[in-house]
Amino acid sequence: MSKISKGLVYTNEKCVACNKCISVCPVPGANHAMIDANGNASIEVNGDACISCGACFDACKHGARSYNDDTERFFEDLKKGTKISLLIAPAFMANYPDQYEKYLGILKGAGVNRFISVSFGADITSWAYLNYILKNNFLGGISQPCPAVVGYIEKYMPRLLPKLMPVHSPMMCGAIYAKKYMGINDKLAFLSPCIAKKNEIDDPNCGGYITYNVTYAHLIDYIKKHGLTGRELVKDEIEYGLGSVYPMPGGLKENVFWFLGDDIFIRQAEGEKHMYEYLKEYQERIDSKKTLPFMVDALNCSQGCLYGTGIEESKAHGDDTLMNLWRIRENSKSKKGAWGTNLTPKQRLAALNNQFKDLRLEDFIRKYTDKSRTVGLKDPSAEELDAIFNEMHKNNHAKRHIDCSACGYDSCQLMAEAIYNDINCKENCVHYAKDLAEYEMNVAKELTDEIQKQSEEKLVHAQRVDEIMVEVTEDFDKIMESLDGVSQGNDGNAEESTQIAHDMNDISNSCEEMMRLFDKISEFLVMIEANNDAIFGIASKTNLLSLNASIEAARAGEAGRGFAVVAEQIKTLSDSSRSAAQDSNQNSVEIRKFMEGLTEQADNLARLIKQVDDRVSNFAAATEEISASTRIVEDMSKSVQDKLGELVKA
């Protein structure tokens, strides 16, 4: 949201962003819908765009609008000894007829030097208007006593500037007269029923004649707050005439009728809404070159300055103030000279010109400034407008022409244009908010349904968890039973392994004994081999003996035949012994081979038994560890089972 400038009217902390101020404001860019960082909404006032018409004060039911004037500075300067004289708007006497002199006395006590009624300035304005119109044939001019009307034309309808009466307001005419013709050098303060008078006072076209705008409401509040009192009753200084009725609707018109007669047409227009709509129609009338009225008596407030924007709230209702002004009006008409009822309008005009014959019309002429460039709003293109509508979820003709005015604007298009100019936001559209709320509601419903579905699934899941817990508990029961068996089996295994270790030790001992016996057998085989060697020796000798005997028997012939038989038998015995010895040696070799094989196998068996013994020992130790671990697992399983049981119960 764009940064806005501060002006006379501002939004206080009571704002609830109800948009009523937007709906009644004649100026589209004066109210900016804002949302701060905390999400708080308010309607702030753009001082550059605001014309201080006060329509928002009347519309706001929350008291959310306040305004600045010069009351505090006025009293501070009085305390410093600054010489200040007071211009008094005619409406002050109508609002406070019984306290008029009392309040002036209080201000006198506070240091005010002189008191001049602006009713006299209004008489000068009437004189200047009539002279300017008649001398310049300036028909159709728009009166300018109201600074809100002047501000609106300068900012928003500059084409009407040539039709604004180039004559100062009663306030300024009174100030110029006081300075130039009465010679008052004091600073001037205006006791005012109007917030917007501050804009006129500060306008460079008004010459800086007046320094302070002191509104009725802030003045009375200051007096009460500070307990100010006065020692005397004070009256204003200058006699005045029918200018006293200027504050009432049609007051200027009545003055013109008084001097020119009522056979001329004067268009009277007032009210914050009607006034500015009429000005647009009036511009169209000028453009169409239609007949214009003699003049337009224009006032911002529907009941004139009597009920202006700067009066007390308690004075804003009822007819008392209007009745008081009616009495002032009748008293003014009973005066002599230009105000006498016994004269014709022509005679009254002559008397008025005679009364102000020493005044120079040029002293009371003013100029205006075209300020439209400083406040104009940009017109979005069709594409830009379409984009804004789409952002507002207004994607069809019907949605773009709801025109409910809840946002403060008369149409959806004006709202879209305000968004384009960064003086409002789509969140301020009730239908956008409604659509968004419906969307959020649908999302919330979907979430609720999803949560409910998940809750149901969780319930089913919880039930399944209970079932699983029961199943797990049962499984743990089985595990514990198995662990009991494993534990018992491990205990048995440990005992059996220990026994096997003992048996393997016995087998190892037997193997060692077998090896010892194998060594003995080997010794016997050595002895047998030795005996066989002896038999071989005997057999060789016997064979030699048999050979010798055969030789001898052959020599003996027939006589040695018997000896030859013996020799033959001895040879046979020798061969048999040799053969037996050879067979015995061969068998001994085979037996030795087998014994070596048995010894080798016995060694392997002993080695394997040693390995088995070691492993059985390790197995026995591991079995004991398994048994111990199994007991730990059994204890843990029991603990888990207990907790699962608690979970299922919960």
C-alpha positions in Angstrom: 0.0 0.0 0.0 1.4 3.4 -0.9 2.6 5.9 1.6 0.0 8.7 2.3 0.4 12.3 3.4 -1.1 13.6 6.6 -3.7 16.3 6.4 -6.3 18.1 8.6 -8.5 15.0 8.9 -7.0 11.8 10.2 -8.0 8.3 11.4 -7.6 7.6 15.1 -7.3 4.2 16.9 -11.1 3.6 16.9 -11.3 2.7 13.3 -12.9 -0.7 12.5 -12.6 -0.4 8.7 -16.3 -0.5 8.2 -15.9 1.4 4.9 -18.7 4.0 5.6 -16.2 6.8 5.2 -15.4 5.5 1.7 -19.0 5.3 0.8 -19.9 8.9 1.7 -16.6 10.6 0.6 -17.0 12.6 -2.6 -13.3 12.1 -3.3 -12.3 8.5 -4.4 -8.6 8.9 -3.5 -9.0 10.4 0.0 -9.6 7.2 1.8 -7.0 4.4 1.7 -7.8 1.0 3.0 -4.8 -0.2 4.9 -3.7 -3.5 6.5 -0.8 -3.3 8.8 1.9 -5.9 9.6 -0.3 -7.4 12.3 -3.3 -7.8 10.0 -5.2 -4.9 11.5 -7.4 -3.0 8.9 -8.1 0.7 8.9 -9.1 3.4 6.5 -6.5 6.1 6.5 -6.9 9.6 5.1 -4.7 11.0 2.3 -4.3 14.6 3.2 -3.4 15.6 -0.4 -6.6 14.2 -1.7 -8.9 15.1 1.2 -11.0 18.3 0.9 -12.0 18.3 4.6 -15.7 18.1 3.8 -16.4 16.2 7.0 -18.7 13.7 5.4 -16.8 10.9 7.2 -17.5 12.5 10.6 -21.2 12.3 10.0 -21.1 8.7 8.7 -18.7 7.2 11.2 -20.5 5.6 14.2 -17.2 4.8 16.0 -15.7 8.2 16.4 -12.8 7.1 14.3 -12.1 10.4 12.6 -10.3 13.4 14.2 -8.9 16.7 12.9 -6.2 19.2 13.5 -6.6 22.9 13.9 -4.6 25.8 15.5 -6.3 26.0 18.9 -3.4 24.8 20.9 -0.9 27.0 19.1 -3.3 29.9 19.4 -3.4 29.7 23.2 0.3 29.0 23.4 1.1 32.2 21.5 -1.3 34.1 23.6 0.6 32.9 26.7 3.8 34.2 25.0 2.3 37.6 24.7 1.7 37.5 20.9 -0.8 40.2 19.9 -3.8 38.4 18.3 -7.2 39.8 17.2 -10.1 37.5 16.6 -12.4 37.2 13.6 -15.7 35.6 14.7 -17.8 33.6 12.3 -21.5 34.5 12.4 -22.5 31.0 13.3 -20.8 31.4 16.7 -23.5 33.7 18.0 -26.2 31.3 16.6 -24.6 28.4 18.4 -23.9 30.2 21.7 -26.4 33.1 21.9 -26.5 33.1 25.7 -22.8 32.5 26.2 -21.5 34.6 23.3 -20.3 37.6 25.4 -19.1 35.2 28.1 -16.8 33.3 25.8 -15.5 36.4 24.2 -14.7 37.7 27.8 -12.8 34.5 28.5 -10.7 35.0 25.3 -10.2 38.6 26.3 -8.8 37.4 29.6 -6.6 35.0 27.8 -5.0 37.9 25.9 -7.1 38.5 22.7 -6.8 42.1 21.6 -9.8 42.9 19.4 -13.0 41.1 18.3 -14.5 41.5 14.8 -17.6 39.7 13.5 -17.2 38.1 10.1 -20.9 39.1 9.4 -19.4 42.4 8.4 -17.0 40.6 6.1 -20.1 38.8 4.6 -21.6 42.2 3.9 -18.4 43.1 2.0 -18.6 39.8 0.1 -22.2 40.5 -1.0 -21.1 44.0 -2.2 -18.1 42.6 -4.1 -20.2 39.8 -5.6 -22.9 42.1 -6.9 -20.4 44.6 -8.3 -18.3 42.0 -10.0 -21.3 40.2 -11.6 -22.9 43.4 -12.8 -19.8 45.0 -14.1 -18.4 41.9 -15.8 -21.7 40.2 -16.7 -20.4 37.2 -14.8 -23.5 35.0 -14.9 -23.5 31.4 -13.7 -20.7 31.9 -11.2 -20.3 29.5 -8.3 -20.1 31.1 -4.9 -16.9 30.3 -2.9 -17.5 31.0 0.8 -17.1 27.2 1.3 -13.4 26.1 1.2 -14.4 22.4 0.8 -16.2 23.3 -2.5 -13.3 25.4 -3.6 -10.9 22.6 -2.8 -13.0 20.1 -4.7 -13.1 22.2 -7.8 -9.3 23.0 -7.7 -8.4 19.3 -7.3 -11.1 17.4 -9.2 -13.0 19.7 -11.5 -10.5 22.3 -12.6 -12.6 23.0 -15.7 -15.0 24.8 -13.4 -12.3 27.2 -12.0 -13.3 29.9 -14.5 -16.8 29.8 -13.0 -15.7 30.2 -9.4 -16.5 33.7 -8.1 -13.1 35.5 -8.1 -14.1 37.2 -4.8 -12.8 36.3 -1.3 -15.0 34.6 1.3 -16.6 36.6 4.2 -13.7 35.4 6.4 -11.0 36.8 4.0 -13.0 39.9 3.3 -13.2 40.6 7.0 -9.4 39.9 7.4 -8.5 42.2 4.5 -10.8 45.0 5.8 -9.2 44.6 9.3 -5.7 44.8 7.9 -6.0 47.3 5.1 -8.8 49.5 6.3 -8.8 49.3 10.1 -5.0 49.2 10.3 -4.9 46.2 12.7 -1.4 44.8 12.7 -2.1 42.0 15.1 -2.0 38.4 14.0 -5.5 37.3 13.2 -7.3 34.2 14.4 -10.6 32.9 12.9 -13.1 31.5 15.4 -14.5 28.9 13.0 -17.3 26.3 12.6 -15.3 24.7 9.7 -12.3 22.4 9.6 -11.6 23.2 5.9 -11.1 26.9 6.7 -7.5 26.0 7.6 -6.9 25.1 4.0 -8.2 28.5 2.9 -6.1 30.3 5.5 -2.9 28.5 4.3 -3.7 28.9 0.6 -1.0 31.2 -1.0 -3.8 32.9 -2.9 -5.2 34.2 0.3 -2.2 36.3 1.2 -1.4 35.0 4.7 -3.8 37.5 6.3 -4.9 34.9 8.9 -2.7 32.8 11.1 -5.0 30.6 13.2 -8.1 28.5 12.6 -9.7 27.9 16.0 -12.8 25.7 15.7 -15.7 25.9 18.1 -15.4 22.3 19.3 -11.7 22.6 20.1 -12.1 26.0 21.6 -14.8 24.9 24.1 -12.9 21.8 24.9 -9.8 23.8 25.6 -11.7 26.2 27.9 -13.2 23.4 29.9 -10.0 21.3 30.0 -8.0 24.3 31.3 -10.7 25.8 33.5 -10.5 29.2 31.8 -12.8 32.0 33.1 -13.4 35.6 32.1 -14.0 38.7 34.3 -16.1 40.6 31.8 -18.6 40.3 29.0 -17.3 41.3 25.6 -19.1 42.3 22.4 -17.7 42.4 18.8 -16.8 45.8 17.5 -18.4 46.4 14.1 -22.0 46.8 13.2 -23.1 44.4 10.5 -26.2 43.6 8.4 -27.7 40.7 6.6 -24.3 39.1 6.2 -25.2 37.4 9.5 -27.4 34.9 7.6 -24.5 33.6 5.4 -24.1 30.5 7.6 -27.5 29.2 6.8 -28.4 27.3 3.6 -29.3 29.8 1.0 -27.9 32.7 3.0 -26.0 34.2 0.1 -29.0 33.8 -2.2 -31.2 35.7 0.3 -28.7 38.5 0.3 -28.7 38.7 -3.5 -32.5 38.7 -3.5 -32.4 41.5 -0.9 -30.5 43.7 -3.2 -31.6 42.6 -6.7 -35.0 41.3 -6.1 -36.3 37.7 -6.4 -37.1 37.7 -10.1 -33.6 36.2 -10.8 -32.8 32.5 -10.7 -30.2 31.5 -8.1 -29.4 27.8 -7.9 -29.0 26.7 -4.3 -27.0 23.5 -3.7 -25.6 22.0 -0.5 -24.8 18.7 1.2 -21.6 16.6 1.0 -23.1 14.2 -1.6 -25.6 16.3 -3.5 -23.2 19.3 -3.8 -20.5 17.4 -5.7 -22.9 15.4 -7.9 -24.5 18.7 -8.8 -21.2 20.2 -9.8 -20.7 17.4 -12.3 -24.1 18.1 -13.7 -23.3 21.8 -13.8 -20.2 21.1 -15.8 -22.3 19.1 -18.3 -24.7 22.1 -18.5 -21.9 24.5 -19.3 -20.5 22.1 -21.9 -23.9 21.8 -23.5 -24.1 25.6 -23.6 -27.4 25.6 -21.8 -28.8 28.6 -20.0 -27.1 29.1 -16.6 -28.6 30.6 -13.4 -27.7 34.0 -12.3 -25.3 32.3 -9.8 -24.9 29.2 -7.7 -25.1 29.4 -3.9 -22.9 26.4 -3.0 -22.2 25.0 0.5 -20.7 21.7 1.5 -22.7 21.1 4.7 -26.3 20.2 4.2 -27.4 22.7 6.9 -24.8 25.3 6.1 -22.1 26.6 8.3 -24.4 26.6 11.3 -23.8 22.9 11.6 -20.3 23.0 10.2 -17.6 20.3 10.6 -15.9 22.1 13.5 -18.8 22.5 15.9 -19.5 20.6 19.0 -21.3 17.2 18.6 -24.0 18.4 21.0 -24.8 21.3 18.7 -25.1 19.2 15.5 -28.7 18.2 16.1 -32.0 19.9 16.5 -33.3 23.3 15.3 -32.1 25.5 18.2 -29.2 26.9 16.3 -31.3 27.6 13.2 -33.9 29.3 15.2 -31.3 31.5 16.9 -30.0 32.5 13.4 -33.5 33.3 12.3 -33.8 35.8 15.2 -30.5 37.4 14.2 -31.8 37.6 10.6 -35.0 39.3 11.6 -33.1 41.7 13.8 -30.7 42.5 10.8 -33.7 43.3 8.5 -35.0 45.8 11.0 -31.9 48.0 10.7 -31.8 51.2 8.7 -29.8 51.9 5.5 -29.1 49.0 3.2 -30.9 46.6 5.4 -34.2 48.4 5.9 -37.4 46.6 4.9 -39.0 49.8 3.8 -36.7 50.2 0.8 -36.8 48.6 -2.7 -34.0 46.2 -3.8 -32.6 48.9 -6.0 -32.5 51.4 -3.1 -30.9 48.8 -0.8 -28.2 48.2 -3.5 -27.5 51.9 -3.7 -27.3 52.2 0.0 -24.9 49.2 0.1 -22.7 50.7 -2.5 -22.7 54.0 -0.6 -21.8 52.2 2.6 -18.7 50.7 1.0 -17.8 53.5 -1.4 -14.4 53.8 0.1 -13.5 50.1 -0.6 -11.6 49.0 -3.7 -13.0 46.0 -5.4 -9.5 44.9 -6.4 -8.6 44.4 -2.7 -11.1 41.6 -2.4 -10.5 39.7 -5.7 -8.8 36.3 -5.4 -7.3 33.7 -7.7 -7.4 29.9 -7.8 -4.9 27.1 -8.6 -5.4 24.0 -10.6 -4.3 21.2 -8.3 -5.7 18.3 -10.2 -2.2 17.0 -11.2 -1.3 16.3 -7.6 -4.3 14.1 -6.8 -5.5 12.5 -10.0 -6.0 8.8 -10.2 -4.8 6.6 -13.1 -7.3 4.8 -15.3 -6.4 1.1 -15.8 -6.4 -0.5 -19.2 -9.0 -3.2 -20.0 -6.2 -5.8 -19.6 -5.1 -4.4 -16.2 -8.7 -4.2 -15.0 -9.3 -7.8 -16.1 -6.2 -9.0 -14.2 -7.4 -7.3 -11.0 -10.9 -8.8 -11.4 -9.3 -12.3 -11.8 -7.2 -11.8 -8.7 -10.5 -11.0 -6.9 -12.0 -14.2 -8.2 -14.4 -12.2 -10.3 -14.1 -14.2 -13.4 -17.4 -13.6 -15.1 -19.8 -10.7 -15.9 -22.1 -11.4 -13.0 -19.4 -11.4 -10.4 -17.9 -8.2 -11.9 -21.3 -6.4 -11.5 -22.5 -7.4 -8.1 -22.1 -3.7 -7.1 -23.1 -4.3 -3.4 -21.2 -1.2 -2.3 -20.0 -3.0 0.9 -16.5 -1.9 0.0 -17.6 1.7 0.0 -17.7 2.1 -3.8 -20.8 2.2 -5.9 -19.6 -0.5 -8.3 -17.2 -3.4 -8.5 -15.3 -1.5 -11.3 -14.7 1.5 -9.0 -13.3 -0.9 -6.4 -11.0 -2.5 -9.0 -9.9 0.9 -10.1 -9.1 1.8 -6.4 -7.0 -1.4 -6.2 -5.2 -0.4 -9.3 -4.4 3.0 -7.8 -3.2 1.3 -4.6 -5.8 2.9 -2.4 -7.6 -0.3 -1.6 -7.0 -4.0 -1.6 -9.0 -7.1 -2.7 -9.3 -8.3 0.9 -11.7 -5.3 1.4 -14.2 -6.9 -1.0 -16.8 -8.8 1.0 -17.5 -11.2 -1.8 -13.8 -11.9 -2.3 -13.6 -12.6 1.5 -16.8 -14.7 1.2 -15.4 -16.7 -1.7 -12.1 -17.1 0.2 -14.0 -18.1 3.3 -16.0 -20.7 1.4 -12.8 -22.0 -0.1 -11.2 -22.1 3.3 -14.3 -23.7 4.7 -14.2 -26.4 2.0 -10.5 -26.9 2.7 -11.3 -27.1 6.4 -14.1 -29.6 5.7 -11.8 -31.7 3.5 -9.2 -31.6 6.3 -11.8 -32.5 8.8 -13.0 -35.4 6.7 -9.3 -36.5 6.2 -8.7 -36.2 9.9 -11.8 -38.2 10.7 -10.8 -40.8 8.1 -7.3 -40.9 9.6 -8.9 -41.2 13.0 -11.0 -44.1 11.9 -7.9 -45.6 10.2 -6.0 -45.0 13.4 -8.8 -46.7 15.4 -8.6 -49.7 13.1 -4.9 -49.5 13.3 -5.0 -49.3 17.0 -7.3 -52.4 17.1 -4.9 -54.2 14.8 -2.0 -53.1 17.1 -3.9 -54.6 20.0 -4.3 -57.8 18.0 -0.7 -57.8 17.0 0.3 -57.1 20.6 -1.7 -60.2 21.7 -0.1 -62.2 18.9 3.4 -60.9 19.8 2.7 -61.7 23.5 1.7 -65.2 22.5 4.9 -65.5 20.3 7.0 -64.4 23.2 5.3 -67.1 25.3 6.4 -69.6 22.7 9.9 -68.0 22.5 10.2 -68.3 26.3 9.2 -71.9 26.2 11.7 -72.5 23.5 14.3 -70.6 25.4 13.6 -72.8 28.4 14.2 -75.9 26.2 17.3 -74.3 24.7 18.5 -73.4 28.2 17.9 -76.9 29.5 19.5 -78.4 26.2 22.5 -76.1 26.6 22.9 -77.2 30.2 22.7 -80.9 29.0 25.1 -80.1 26.1 27.5 -78.5 28.5 27.5 -81.7 30.7 27.7 -84.0 27.6 30.5 -81.9 26.2 32.4 -82.1 29.4 31.9 -85.9 29.5 33.0 -86.2 25.8 36.1 -84.3 26.7 36.8 -86.8 29.5 36.1 -89.8 27.1 38.4 -88.2 24.4 41.1 -87.9 27.0 40.7 -91.7 27.7 40.9 -92.4 24.0 44.0 -90.3 23.8 45.5 -92.3 26.6 44.6 -95.5 24.8 46.2 -94.2 21.6 49.4 -93.5 23.6 49.3 -97.1 25.0 48.7 -98.5 21.5 51.7 -96.6 20.3 53.8 -98.1 23.1 52.6 -101.6 22.1 53.4 -100.9 18.4 56.9 -100.0 19.5 57.1 -103.4 21.3 55.9 -105.3 18.2 58.5 -103.4 16.2 61.2 -104.7 18.6 59.9 -108.3 18.2 60.0 -107.9 14.5 63.7 -106.8 14.8 64.4 -110.0 16.8 62.6 -112.2 14.2 64.7 -110.6 11.5 67.8 -111.4 13.4 66.7 -115.0 13.8 65.9 -115.2 10.1 69.4 -114.0 9.4 70.8 -116.8 11.6 68.6 -119.4 9.8 69.9 -118.0 6.5 73.4 -118.6 7.8 72.7 -122.2 8.9 70.9 -123.0 5.7 73.9 -121.8 3.7 76.3 -123.9 5.7 73.9 -126.9 5.5 73.6 -126.5 1.8 77.5 -126.4 1.5 77.6 -129.5 3.6 75.1 -131.2 1.4 77.1 -130.3 -1.7 80.3 -131.7 -0.2 78.4 -134.9 0.8 77.1 -135.3 -2.8 80.6 -134.9 -4.1 81.9 -137.5 -1.8 79.0 -139.9 -2.5 79.7 -139.5 -6.2 83.3 -140.5 -5.5 82.3 -143.4 -3.5 80.0 -144.9 -6.2 77.6 -147.6 -5.3 78.9 -147.5 -1.8 78.1 -143.8 -1.4 74.5 -144.2 -2.7 73.0 -144.1 0.8 75.1 -141.1 1.7 74.0 -139.4 -1.5 70.4 -139.8 -0.3 71.2 -138.2 3.0 73.0 -135.4 1.2 69.9 -134.9 -1.0 67.7 -134.6 2.1 70.1 -132.2 3.8 70.0 -130.1 0.6 66.2 -130.2 0.7 66.2 -129.1 4.3 68.6 -126.4 3.5 66.4 -125.1 0.6 63.3 -125.3 2.8 65.0 -123.4 5.6 66.3 -120.8 3.2 62.8 -120.5 1.6 61.2 -120.2 5.0 63.7 -117.6 6.1 63.1 -115.7 3.0 59.4 -115.9 3.4 59.8 -114.8 7.0 61.9 -111.9 6.1 59.4 -110.9 3.3 56.5 -111.2 5.9 58.5 -109.1 8.3 58.9 -106.4 5.7 55.2 -106.4 5.0 54.4 -106.5 8.7 56.8 -103.5 9.2 55.0 -101.7 6.5 51.7 -102.3 8.0 53.1 -101.4 11.5 54.4 -98.1 10.0 51.0 -97.4 8.5 49.3 -98.2 11.8 51.8 -96.0 13.7 51.2 -93.2 11.3 47.4 -93.6 11.6 47.7 -93.8 15.4 49.7 -90.5 15.3 46.9 -88.9 13.1 44.3 -90.3 15.4 46.1 -88.9 18.4 46.4 -85.5 16.7 42.7 -85.5 15.7 41.6 -86.6 19.1 43.7 -83.7 20.5 42.0 -81.2 18.1 38.6 -82.7 18.9 39.4 -82.5 22.6 40.3 -78.8 22.2 37.2 -78.1 20.2 35.0 -80.0 22.6 36.5 -77.9 25.4 35.7 -74.7 23.4 32.3 -76.1 22.6 31.7 -76.8 26.3 32.7 -73.2 27.2 30.6 -71.7 24.4 27.7 -73.8 25.5 28.0 -72.5 29.0 28.0 -68.9 27.5 25.0 -69.7 25.3 23.2 -71.0 28.4 24.0 -67.8 30.3 23.0 -65.6 27.3 19.8 -67.6 26.9 18.9 -66.8 30.5 19.5 -63.1 29.8 17.3 -63.3 26.7 14.7 -65.1 28.7 14.7 -62.3 31.3 14.5 -59.6 28.6 11.7 -61.5 26.8 9.8 -61.7 30.1 10.2 -57.9 30.6 9.0 -57.1 27.0 6.1 -59.5 27.5 5.1 -57.6 30.7 5.3 -54.2 29.0 3.3 -55.5 25.9 0.7 -56.7 28.3 0.5 -53.3 29.9 0.2 -51.7 26.4 -2.6 -54.0 25.5 -4.4 -53.3 28.7 -3.9 -49.5 28.1 
